[in-house]
Amino acid sequence: MALRISENTMVTDLNGEIIATATRTPDGWHVTTWPRPLDRNSAITAMLLAERVITHGENDLCVMEWRRELAHG
């Protein structure tokens, strides 16, 4: 897994395949795997969450906790 972060974009890939992207806008960070704009730190969490879902599944305790945190953020 690789998470690349620049000033205006983020990309997460797994084995060379892009699994999530994020773009910075005036409203916040828009992550392809999350329904609403996020702040920078939450966007990073969402990017890591996308990878965790693929590698550990929907019922993984970290997946469930990170989703809960993002929903309340």
C-alpha positions in Angstrom: 0.0 0.0 0.0 1.2 3.5 -0.8 -0.4 6.7 0.2 0.9 9.7 -1.7 0.0 13.2 -0.4 0.6 16.5 -2.2 -0.8 20.0 -1.5 -4.0 19.3 -3.5 -4.3 15.6 -4.0 -4.0 12.2 -2.3 -3.8 8.8 -3.9 -3.9 5.4 -2.2 -2.9 2.4 -4.2 -2.6 -1.3 -3.4 -0.3 -3.5 -5.6 -0.2 -0.7 -8.2 -4.0 -0.3 -8.5 -5.5 3.0 -7.4 -8.2 2.3 -4.8 -9.0 5.9 -3.6 -8.2 9.5 -4.5 -8.9 12.8 -2.8 -8.9 16.3 -4.1 -8.7 19.5 -2.1 -11.4 22.1 -2.8 -12.5 25.2 -1.0 -15.1 23.0 0.8 -12.5 20.5 2.0 -11.1 17.3 0.8 -13.3 15.2 -1.5 -12.4 11.5 -1.1 -13.8 9.1 -3.7 -14.8 6.6 -1.0 -16.5 9.0 1.4 -19.8 10.8 0.8 -19.0 14.3 2.2 -16.0 16.7 2.3 -13.5 16.1 5.1 -10.7 18.1 6.7 -7.1 17.0 5.8 -6.6 14.6 8.7 -10.0 13.0 8.2 -9.2 12.6 4.5 -6.0 10.8 5.3 -8.0 8.5 7.6 -10.6 7.8 4.8 -7.7 7.0 2.4 -6.3 4.5 4.9 -9.8 3.1 5.6 -10.2 2.3 1.9 -7.1 0.2 1.9 -8.1 -1.5 5.2 -11.5 -2.5 3.9 -9.9 -4.3 0.9 -7.2 -6.0 3.0 -9.2 -6.9 6.2 -12.9 -6.7 5.2 -16.0 -4.8 6.3 -16.2 -6.4 9.7 -12.7 -5.5 10.8 -12.7 -3.7 14.1 -10.4 -0.9 12.8 -12.7 -0.4 9.8 -15.8 -0.1 12.0 -14.1 2.3 14.4 -12.6 4.6 11.7 -16.0 4.8 10.0 -17.5 5.8 13.3 -14.9 8.5 13.8 -15.3 9.9 10.3 -19.1 9.9 10.7 -18.9 12.0 13.8 -16.1 14.3 12.6 
